[in-house]
């Protein structure tokens, strides 16, 4: 059986659905119109969605790593997270906060944290849904929970995460952040709110308001998919504000790729070439700024 044809309109509809402007029923109706039949839509849906069965690139029991689920102090209560570091490291290491998409702390983000640890960092992936009980297994439920988060408190929990890592016995005190989609927006928010953040890398994340840019101290690296019209609409204003305020940043737009191009659990949107290039740039940037 031939692989179903996925169009840009289908990808755009899925992006609209996953960012809470279209409910599941409305999305499936739209996808059915685009695909031609309900059967075709049903075949295409798993290719658009993130398949957590494909999340593991670095095995959970990789013997090069030490990994554990932890709790630590948040700004107003206990935070849950997944802490990973190279096994047997004798030197204190730079630390990186790995911030999830609007699906919460799922297997894919845990895997990204392990990948970051293999690059020589202490990586902590917080569960920013901790105040609401933590990330559920059902992704639709997780997405809906994000609308119930208090963003001021959430950013404060991001800063509490930075403080926790900065004082951890295995780190050198320097902490950066990398985030994807919702997490990319969180990196931009943290850069405004956390003057001691060592570096920030935002993948296709909502930009900070121009009026908040003067507060940014951390160097930034910003990755965008060229086809991501929704997020890219904010690039020009953000870039102008960063330039006007003399901020240190690098900005890359990857032509012909979609929002979530780094997420290798979504076959329709993942782009290996762009993801590999962005990752190599990210690791070099973080090593330079957190050494």
GULUMVO-175189 format. One record per residue (C-alpha): x negated, y negated, z; chain. Coordinates in steps of 0.02 Angstrom, whole numbers. Layout:
<volo><x>X</x><y>Y</y><z>Z</z><kette>A</kette></volo>
...
***
This chain:
<volo><x>0</x><y>0</y><z>0</z><kette>A</kette></volo>
<volo><x>-68</x><y>-171</y><z>-50</z><kette>A</kette></volo>
<volo><x>-109</x><y>-293</y><z>88</z><kette>A</kette></volo>
<volo><x>29</x><y>-425</y><z>103</z><kette>A</kette></volo>
<volo><x>-11</x><y>-594</y><z>27</z><kette>A</kette></volo>
<volo><x>-29</x><y>-730</y><z>157</z><kette>A</kette></volo>
<volo><x>-6</x><y>-909</y><z>99</z><kette>A</kette></volo>
<volo><x>-61</x><y>-1071</y><z>179</z><kette>A</kette></volo>
<volo><x>123</x><y>-1113</y><z>210</z><kette>A</kette></volo>
<volo><x>138</x><y>-955</y><z>316</z><kette>A</kette></volo>
<volo><x>-17</x><y>-1000</y><z>415</z><kette>A</kette></volo>
<volo><x>50</x><y>-1176</y><z>443</z><kette>A</kette></volo>
<volo><x>216</x><y>-1105</y><z>503</z><kette>A</kette></volo>
<volo><x>127</x><y>-992</y><z>626</z><kette>A</kette></volo>
<volo><x>27</x><y>-1140</y><z>691</z><kette>A</kette></volo>
<volo><x>189</x><y>-1235</y><z>716</z><kette>A</kette></volo>
<volo><x>262</x><y>-1087</y><z>811</z><kette>A</kette></volo>
<volo><x>112</x><y>-1059</y><z>923</z><kette>A</kette></volo>
<volo><x>106</x><y>-1241</y><z>974</z><kette>A</kette></volo>
<volo><x>284</x><y>-1241</y><z>1040</z><kette>A</kette></volo>
<volo><x>370</x><y>-1343</y><z>906</z><kette>A</kette></volo>
<volo><x>456</x><y>-1191</y><z>831</z><kette>A</kette></volo>
<volo><x>532</x><y>-1045</y><z>927</z><kette>A</kette></volo>
<volo><x>504</x><y>-864</y><z>879</z><kette>A</kette></volo>
<volo><x>673</x><y>-842</y><z>796</z><kette>A</kette></volo>
<volo><x>650</x><y>-1000</y><z>694</z><kette>A</kette></volo>
<volo><x>474</x><y>-946</y><z>645</z><kette>A</kette></volo>
<volo><x>530</x><y>-773</y><z>588</z><kette>A</kette></volo>
<volo><x>670</x><y>-850</y><z>486</z><kette>A</kette></volo>
<volo><x>546</x><y>-968</y><z>404</z><kette>A</kette></volo>
<volo><x>420</x><y>-829</y><z>375</z><kette>A</kette></volo>
<volo><x>555</x><y>-720</y><z>297</z><kette>A</kette></volo>
<volo><x>598</x><y>-860</y><z>174</z><kette>A</kette></volo>
<volo><x>414</x><y>-881</y><z>131</z><kette>A</kette></volo>
<volo><x>382</x><y>-693</y><z>116</z><kette>A</kette></volo>
<volo><x>540</x><y>-654</y><z>19</z><kette>A</kette></volo>
<volo><x>606</x><y>-513</y><z>129</z><kette>A</kette></volo>
<volo><x>619</x><y>-467</y><z>312</z><kette>A</kette></volo>
<volo><x>510</x><y>-315</y><z>281</z><kette>A</kette></volo>
<volo><x>372</x><y>-422</y><z>205</z><kette>A</kette></volo>
<volo><x>383</x><y>-544</y><z>350</z><kette>A</kette></volo>
<volo><x>369</x><y>-401</y><z>474</z><kette>A</kette></volo>
<volo><x>212</x><y>-339</y><z>386</z><kette>A</kette></volo>
<volo><x>133</x><y>-512</y><z>381</z><kette>A</kette></volo>
<volo><x>168</x><y>-561</y><z>562</z><kette>A</kette></volo>
<volo><x>33</x><y>-448</y><z>640</z><kette>A</kette></volo>
<volo><x>-96</x><y>-520</y><z>520</z><kette>A</kette></volo>
<volo><x>-57</x><y>-697</y><z>576</z><kette>A</kette></volo>
<volo><x>-50</x><y>-655</y><z>761</z><kette>A</kette></volo>
<volo><x>-199</x><y>-623</y><z>871</z><kette>A</kette></volo>
<volo><x>-222</x><y>-436</y><z>893</z><kette>A</kette></volo>
<volo><x>-302</x><y>-408</y><z>1063</z><kette>A</kette></volo>
<volo><x>-342</x><y>-229</y><z>1015</z><kette>A</kette></volo>
<volo><x>-479</x><y>-307</y><z>907</z><kette>A</kette></volo>
<volo><x>-544</x><y>-421</y><z>1044</z><kette>A</kette></volo>
<volo><x>-696</x><y>-325</y><z>1101</z><kette>A</kette></volo>
<volo><x>-858</x><y>-369</y><z>1011</z><kette>A</kette></volo>
<volo><x>-965</x><y>-353</y><z>1168</z><kette>A</kette></volo>
<volo><x>-911</x><y>-201</y><z>1270</z><kette>A</kette></volo>
<volo><x>-841</x><y>-237</y><z>1443</z><kette>A</kette></volo>
<volo><x>-969</x><y>-117</y><z>1518</z><kette>A</kette></volo>
<volo><x>-1117</x><y>-184</y><z>1418</z><kette>A</kette></volo>
<volo><x>-1268</x><y>-139</y><z>1525</z><kette>A</kette></volo>
<volo><x>-1355</x><y>-303</y><z>1483</z><kette>A</kette></volo>
<volo><x>-1225</x><y>-400</y><z>1581</z><kette>A</kette></volo>
<volo><x>-1152</x><y>-421</y><z>1754</z><kette>A</kette></volo>
<volo><x>-966</x><y>-463</y><z>1743</z><kette>A</kette></volo>
<volo><x>-830</x><y>-481</y><z>1873</z><kette>A</kette></volo>
<volo><x>-660</x><y>-558</y><z>1904</z><kette>A</kette></volo>
<volo><x>-676</x><y>-689</y><z>2040</z><kette>A</kette></volo>
<volo><x>-577</x><y>-818</y><z>2135</z><kette>A</kette></volo>
<volo><x>-650</x><y>-987</y><z>2180</z><kette>A</kette></volo>
<volo><x>-590</x><y>-1154</y><z>2248</z><kette>A</kette></volo>
<volo><x>-489</x><y>-1260</y><z>2129</z><kette>A</kette></volo>
<volo><x>-439</x><y>-1440</y><z>2156</z><kette>A</kette></volo>
<volo><x>-278</x><y>-1395</y><z>2246</z><kette>A</kette></volo>
<volo><x>-282</x><y>-1207</y><z>2269</z><kette>A</kette></volo>
<volo><x>-366</x><y>-1047</y><z>2219</z><kette>A</kette></volo>
<volo><x>-424</x><y>-1022</y><z>2040</z><kette>A</kette></volo>
<volo><x>-450</x><y>-855</y><z>1953</z><kette>A</kette></volo>
<volo><x>-587</x><y>-827</y><z>1827</z><kette>A</kette></volo>
<volo><x>-702</x><y>-707</y><z>1738</z><kette>A</kette></volo>
<volo><x>-887</x><y>-731</y><z>1779</z><kette>A</kette></volo>
<volo><x>-1023</x><y>-655</y><z>1668</z><kette>A</kette></volo>
<volo><x>-1212</x><y>-671</y><z>1671</z><kette>A</kette></volo>
<volo><x>-1365</x><y>-581</y><z>1602</z><kette>A</kette></volo>
<volo><x>-1412</x><y>-434</y><z>1713</z><kette>A</kette></volo>
<volo><x>-1573</x><y>-450</y><z>1811</z><kette>A</kette></volo>
<volo><x>-1609</x><y>-632</y><z>1767</z><kette>A</kette></volo>
<volo><x>-1741</x><y>-700</y><z>1886</z><kette>A</kette></volo>
<volo><x>-1736</x><y>-882</y><z>1832</z><kette>A</kette></volo>
<volo><x>-1590</x><y>-997</y><z>1866</z><kette>A</kette></volo>
<volo><x>-1487</x><y>-1013</y><z>1708</z><kette>A</kette></volo>
<volo><x>-1382</x><y>-1150</y><z>1629</z><kette>A</kette></volo>
<volo><x>-1195</x><y>-1125</y><z>1650</z><kette>A</kette></volo>
<volo><x>-1050</x><y>-1138</y><z>1528</z><kette>A</kette></volo>
<volo><x>-864</x><y>-1149</y><z>1561</z><kette>A</kette></volo>
<volo><x>-771</x><y>-1051</y><z>1425</z><kette>A</kette></volo>
<volo><x>-596</x><y>-1124</y><z>1406</z><kette>A</kette></volo>
<volo><x>-456</x><y>-1022</y><z>1331</z><kette>A</kette></volo>
<volo><x>-326</x><y>-1062</y><z>1199</z><kette>A</kette></volo>
<volo><x>-142</x><y>-1084</y><z>1242</z><kette>A</kette></volo>
<volo><x>-130</x><y>-896</y><z>1272</z><kette>A</kette></volo>
<volo><x>-224</x><y>-902</y><z>1435</z><kette>A</kette></volo>
<volo><x>-368</x><y>-793</y><z>1493</z><kette>A</kette></volo>
<volo><x>-346</x><y>-647</y><z>1374</z><kette>A</kette></volo>
<volo><x>-464</x><y>-508</y><z>1313</z><kette>A</kette></volo>
<volo><x>-530</x><y>-616</y><z>1170</z><kette>A</kette></volo>
<volo><x>-586</x><y>-757</y><z>1284</z><kette>A</kette></volo>
<volo><x>-663</x><y>-632</y><z>1405</z><kette>A</kette></volo>
<volo><x>-761</x><y>-565</y><z>1257</z><kette>A</kette></volo>
<volo><x>-817</x><y>-741</y><z>1209</z><kette>A</kette></volo>
<volo><x>-880</x><y>-764</y><z>1387</z><kette>A</kette></volo>
<volo><x>-982</x><y>-604</y><z>1369</z><kette>A</kette></volo>
<volo><x>-1053</x><y>-667</y><z>1204</z><kette>A</kette></volo>
<volo><x>-1103</x><y>-829</y><z>1289</z><kette>A</kette></volo>
<volo><x>-1188</x><y>-735</y><z>1431</z><kette>A</kette></volo>
<volo><x>-1289</x><y>-636</y><z>1305</z><kette>A</kette></volo>
<volo><x>-1355</x><y>-802</y><z>1240</z><kette>A</kette></volo>
<volo><x>-1433</x><y>-833</y><z>1412</z><kette>A</kette></volo>
<volo><x>-1298</x><y>-927</y><z>1507</z><kette>A</kette></volo>
<volo><x>-1197</x><y>-898</y><z>1663</z><kette>A</kette></volo>
<volo><x>-1022</x><y>-902</y><z>1586</z><kette>A</kette></volo>
<volo><x>-861</x><y>-929</y><z>1680</z><kette>A</kette></volo>
<volo><x>-693</x><y>-915</y><z>1592</z><kette>A</kette></volo>
<volo><x>-564</x><y>-993</y><z>1709</z><kette>A</kette></volo>
<volo><x>-381</x><y>-948</y><z>1704</z><kette>A</kette></volo>
<volo><x>-300</x><y>-1120</y><z>1697</z><kette>A</kette></volo>
<volo><x>-131</x><y>-1036</y><z>1723</z><kette>A</kette></volo>
<volo><x>-188</x><y>-988</y><z>1899</z><kette>A</kette></volo>
<volo><x>-73</x><y>-1117</y><z>1982</z><kette>A</kette></volo>
<volo><x>75</x><y>-1032</y><z>1896</z><kette>A</kette></volo>
<volo><x>23</x><y>-857</y><z>1947</z><kette>A</kette></volo>
<volo><x>-105</x><y>-821</y><z>1812</z><kette>A</kette></volo>
<volo><x>-101</x><y>-766</y><z>1631</z><kette>A</kette></volo>
<volo><x>35</x><y>-637</y><z>1592</z><kette>A</kette></volo>
<volo><x>9</x><y>-499</y><z>1464</z><kette>A</kette></volo>
<volo><x>148</x><y>-566</y><z>1353</z><kette>A</kette></volo>
<volo><x>74</x><y>-702</y><z>1242</z><kette>A</kette></volo>
<volo><x>240</x><y>-786</y><z>1208</z><kette>A</kette></volo>
<volo><x>269</x><y>-802</y><z>1394</z><kette>A</kette></volo>
<volo><x>92</x><y>-869</y><z>1417</z><kette>A</kette></volo>
<volo><x>117</x><y>-1003</y><z>1284</z><kette>A</kette></volo>
<volo><x>279</x><y>-1059</y><z>1364</z><kette>A</kette></volo>
<volo><x>194</x><y>-1076</y><z>1534</z><kette>A</kette></volo>
<volo><x>75</x><y>-1210</y><z>1470</z><kette>A</kette></volo>
<volo><x>216</x><y>-1336</y><z>1461</z><kette>A</kette></volo>
<volo><x>234</x><y>-1315</y><z>1650</z><kette>A</kette></volo>
<volo><x>56</x><y>-1366</y><z>1690</z><kette>A</kette></volo>
<volo><x>19</x><y>-1533</y><z>1772</z><kette>A</kette></volo>
<volo><x>-120</x><y>-1597</y><z>1659</z><kette>A</kette></volo>
<volo><x>-196</x><y>-1713</y><z>1790</z><kette>A</kette></volo>
<volo><x>-209</x><y>-1565</y><z>1909</z><kette>A</kette></volo>
<volo><x>-271</x><y>-1453</y><z>1768</z><kette>A</kette></volo>
<volo><x>-413</x><y>-1571</y><z>1725</z><kette>A</kette></volo>
<volo><x>-454</x><y>-1581</y><z>1910</z><kette>A</kette></volo>
<volo><x>-465</x><y>-1391</y><z>1911</z><kette>A</kette></volo>
<volo><x>-587</x><y>-1405</y><z>1765</z><kette>A</kette></volo>
<volo><x>-697</x><y>-1520</y><z>1868</z><kette>A</kette></volo>
<volo><x>-683</x><y>-1403</y><z>2017</z><kette>A</kette></volo>
<volo><x>-744</x><y>-1263</y><z>1903</z><kette>A</kette></volo>
<volo><x>-893</x><y>-1369</y><z>1853</z><kette>A</kette></volo>
<volo><x>-933</x><y>-1404</y><z>2036</z><kette>A</kette></volo>
<volo><x>-922</x><y>-1219</y><z>2079</z><kette>A</kette></volo>
<volo><x>-1042</x><y>-1172</y><z>1939</z><kette>A</kette></volo>
<volo><x>-1162</x><y>-1315</y><z>1975</z><kette>A</kette></volo>
<volo><x>-1186</x><y>-1250</y><z>2153</z><kette>A</kette></volo>
<volo><x>-1192</x><y>-1065</y><z>2108</z><kette>A</kette></volo>
<volo><x>-1351</x><y>-978</y><z>2162</z><kette>A</kette></volo>
<volo><x>-1383</x><y>-908</y><z>1988</z><kette>A</kette></volo>
<volo><x>-1372</x><y>-1074</y><z>1894</z><kette>A</kette></volo>
<volo><x>-1491</x><y>-1220</y><z>1867</z><kette>A</kette></volo>
<volo><x>-1353</x><y>-1342</y><z>1914</z><kette>A</kette></volo>
<volo><x>-1319</x><y>-1397</y><z>1735</z><kette>A</kette></volo>
<volo><x>-1146</x><y>-1354</y><z>1670</z><kette>A</kette></volo>
<volo><x>-1071</x><y>-1371</y><z>1497</z><kette>A</kette></volo>
<volo><x>-901</x><y>-1324</y><z>1428</z><kette>A</kette></volo>
<volo><x>-841</x><y>-1242</y><z>1268</z><kette>A</kette></volo>
<volo><x>-657</x><y>-1232</y><z>1225</z><kette>A</kette></volo>
<volo><x>-544</x><y>-1173</y><z>1085</z><kette>A</kette></volo>
<volo><x>-379</x><y>-1251</y><z>1029</z><kette>A</kette></volo>
<volo><x>-295</x><y>-1300</y><z>1195</z><kette>A</kette></volo>
<volo><x>-465</x><y>-1270</y><z>1273</z><kette>A</kette></volo>
<volo><x>-547</x><y>-1386</y><z>1148</z><kette>A</kette></volo>
<volo><x>-428</x><y>-1522</y><z>1203</z><kette>A</kette></volo>
<volo><x>-474</x><y>-1481</y><z>1383</z><kette>A</kette></volo>
<volo><x>-659</x><y>-1505</y><z>1342</z><kette>A</kette></volo>
<volo><x>-619</x><y>-1679</y><z>1277</z><kette>A</kette></volo>
<volo><x>-516</x><y>-1717</y><z>1433</z><kette>A</kette></volo>
<volo><x>-654</x><y>-1652</y><z>1546</z><kette>A</kette></volo>
<volo><x>-783</x><y>-1758</y><z>1455</z><kette>A</kette></volo>
<volo><x>-680</x><y>-1910</y><z>1504</z><kette>A</kette></volo>
<volo><x>-648</x><y>-1856</y><z>1683</z><kette>A</kette></volo>
<volo><x>-813</x><y>-1769</y><z>1727</z><kette>A</kette></volo>
<volo><x>-962</x><y>-1888</y><z>1717</z><kette>A</kette></volo>
<volo><x>-1079</x><y>-1748</y><z>1771</z><kette>A</kette></volo>
<volo><x>-1029</x><y>-1628</y><z>1633</z><kette>A</kette></volo>
<volo><x>-1190</x><y>-1583</y><z>1544</z><kette>A</kette></volo>
<volo><x>-1119</x><y>-1551</y><z>1369</z><kette>A</kette></volo>
<volo><x>-953</x><y>-1517</y><z>1287</z><kette>A</kette></volo>
<volo><x>-909</x><y>-1414</y><z>1132</z><kette>A</kette></volo>
<volo><x>-731</x><y>-1429</y><z>1068</z><kette>A</kette></volo>
<volo><x>-666</x><y>-1311</y><z>935</z><kette>A</kette></volo>
<volo><x>-514</x><y>-1385</y><z>844</z><kette>A</kette></volo>
<volo><x>-454</x><y>-1471</y><z>1002</z><kette>A</kette></volo>
<volo><x>-345</x><y>-1624</y><z>1027</z><kette>A</kette></volo>
<volo><x>-452</x><y>-1779</y><z>1041</z><kette>A</kette></volo>
<volo><x>-463</x><y>-1891</y><z>1193</z><kette>A</kette></volo>
<volo><x>-370</x><y>-2057</y><z>1175</z><kette>A</kette></volo>
<volo><x>-481</x><y>-2194</y><z>1104</z><kette>A</kette></volo>
<volo><x>-457</x><y>-2302</y><z>1259</z><kette>A</kette></volo>
<volo><x>-531</x><y>-2163</y><z>1367</z><kette>A</kette></volo>
<volo><x>-689</x><y>-2138</y><z>1264</z><kette>A</kette></volo>
<volo><x>-795</x><y>-2266</y><z>1360</z><kette>A</kette></volo>
<volo><x>-791</x><y>-2149</y><z>1511</z><kette>A</kette></volo>
<volo><x>-874</x><y>-2006</y><z>1416</z><kette>A</kette></volo>
<volo><x>-1052</x><y>-1969</y><z>1471</z><kette>A</kette></volo>
<volo><x>-1083</x><y>-1793</y><z>1403</z><kette>A</kette></volo>
<volo><x>-1149</x><y>-1762</y><z>1228</z><kette>A</kette></volo>
<volo><x>-1014</x><y>-1681</y><z>1122</z><kette>A</kette></volo>
<volo><x>-1007</x><y>-1559</y><z>978</z><kette>A</kette></volo>
<volo><x>-841</x><y>-1557</y><z>884</z><kette>A</kette></volo>
<volo><x>-790</x><y>-1418</y><z>764</z><kette>A</kette></volo>
<volo><x>-639</x><y>-1434</y><z>649</z><kette>A</kette></volo>
<volo><x>-560</x><y>-1325</y><z>514</z><kette>A</kette></volo>
<volo><x>-538</x><y>-1421</y><z>352</z><kette>A</kette></volo>
<volo><x>-359</x><y>-1357</y><z>327</z><kette>A</kette></volo>
<volo><x>-304</x><y>-1402</y><z>504</z><kette>A</kette></volo>
<volo><x>-201</x><y>-1557</y><z>462</z><kette>A</kette></volo>
<volo><x>-116</x><y>-1565</y><z>633</z><kette>A</kette></volo>
<volo><x>-276</x><y>-1581</y><z>735</z><kette>A</kette></volo>
<volo><x>-379</x><y>-1669</y><z>601</z><kette>A</kette></volo>
<volo><x>-257</x><y>-1815</y><z>600</z><kette>A</kette></volo>
<volo><x>-346</x><y>-1877</y><z>757</z><kette>A</kette></volo>
<volo><x>-525</x><y>-1864</y><z>695</z><kette>A</kette></volo>
<volo><x>-546</x><y>-2038</y><z>621</z><kette>A</kette></volo>
<volo><x>-487</x><y>-2132</y><z>775</z><kette>A</kette></volo>
<volo><x>-592</x><y>-2023</y><z>890</z><kette>A</kette></volo>
<volo><x>-747</x><y>-2042</y><z>782</z><kette>A</kette></volo>
<volo><x>-724</x><y>-2231</y><z>773</z><kette>A</kette></volo>
<volo><x>-709</x><y>-2242</y><z>963</z><kette>A</kette></volo>
<volo><x>-860</x><y>-2132</y><z>991</z><kette>A</kette></volo>
<volo><x>-963</x><y>-2237</y><z>870</z><kette>A</kette></volo>
<volo><x>-902</x><y>-2402</y><z>942</z><kette>A</kette></volo>
<volo><x>-952</x><y>-2348</y><z>1116</z><kette>A</kette></volo>
<volo><x>-1121</x><y>-2276</y><z>1068</z><kette>A</kette></volo>
<volo><x>-1081</x><y>-2098</y><z>1120</z><kette>A</kette></volo>
<volo><x>-1190</x><y>-1949</y><z>1075</z><kette>A</kette></volo>
<volo><x>-1096</x><y>-1823</y><z>970</z><kette>A</kette></volo>
<volo><x>-1104</x><y>-1707</y><z>820</z><kette>A</kette></volo>
<volo><x>-949</x><y>-1677</y><z>715</z><kette>A</kette></volo>
<volo><x>-925</x><y>-1539</y><z>588</z><kette>A</kette></volo>
<volo><x>-778</x><y>-1505</y><z>473</z><kette>A</kette></volo>
<volo><x>-781</x><y>-1332</y><z>392</z><kette>A</kette></volo>
<volo><x>-702</x><y>-1345</y><z>221</z><kette>A</kette></volo>
<volo><x>-568</x><y>-1222</y><z>171</z><kette>A</kette></volo>
<volo><x>-540</x><y>-1144</y><z>342</z><kette>A</kette></volo>
<volo><x>-395</x><y>-1150</y><z>462</z><kette>A</kette></volo>
<volo><x>-359</x><y>-1194</y><z>641</z><kette>A</kette></volo>
<volo><x>-425</x><y>-1052</y><z>752</z><kette>A</kette></volo>
<volo><x>-555</x><y>-1003</y><z>623</z><kette>A</kette></volo>
<volo><x>-666</x><y>-939</y><z>764</z><kette>A</kette></volo>
<volo><x>-537</x><y>-816</y><z>831</z><kette>A</kette></volo>
<volo><x>-588</x><y>-648</y><z>758</z><kette>A</kette></volo>
<volo><x>-431</x><y>-562</y><z>824</z><kette>A</kette></volo>
<volo><x>-324</x><y>-653</y><z>693</z><kette>A</kette></volo>
<volo><x>-368</x><y>-584</y><z>522</z><kette>A</kette></volo>
<volo><x>-271</x><y>-716</y><z>426</z><kette>A</kette></volo>
<volo><x>-359</x><y>-866</y><z>503</z><kette>A</kette></volo>
<volo><x>-530</x><y>-801</y><z>554</z><kette>A</kette></volo>
<volo><x>-673</x><y>-856</y><z>442</z><kette>A</kette></volo>
<volo><x>-834</x><y>-765</y><z>481</z><kette>A</kette></volo>
<volo><x>-952</x><y>-883</y><z>389</z><kette>A</kette></volo>
<volo><x>-883</x><y>-1038</y><z>474</z><kette>A</kette></volo>
<volo><x>-872</x><y>-951</y><z>643</z><kette>A</kette></volo>
<volo><x>-1051</x><y>-890</y><z>635</z><kette>A</kette></volo>
<volo><x>-1117</x><y>-1060</y><z>583</z><kette>A</kette></volo>
<volo><x>-1018</x><y>-1151</y><z>717</z><kette>A</kette></volo>
<volo><x>-1077</x><y>-1026</y><z>849</z><kette>A</kette></volo>
<volo><x>-1260</x><y>-1045</y><z>804</z><kette>A</kette></volo>
<volo><x>-1243</x><y>-1234</y><z>811</z><kette>A</kette></volo>
<volo><x>-1152</x><y>-1221</y><z>977</z><kette>A</kette></volo>
<volo><x>-1282</x><y>-1111</y><z>1061</z><kette>A</kette></volo>
<volo><x>-1426</x><y>-1221</y><z>1003</z><kette>A</kette></volo>
<volo><x>-1334</x><y>-1377</y><z>1064</z><kette>A</kette></volo>
<volo><x>-1295</x><y>-1304</y><z>1235</z><kette>A</kette></volo>
<volo><x>-1472</x><y>-1238</y><z>1260</z><kette>A</kette></volo>
<volo><x>-1544</x><y>-1409</y><z>1216</z><kette>A</kette></volo>
<volo><x>-1431</x><y>-1507</y><z>1332</z><kette>A</kette></volo>
<volo><x>-1422</x><y>-1387</y><z>1480</z><kette>A</kette></volo>
<volo><x>-1604</x><y>-1332</y><z>1493</z><kette>A</kette></volo>
***
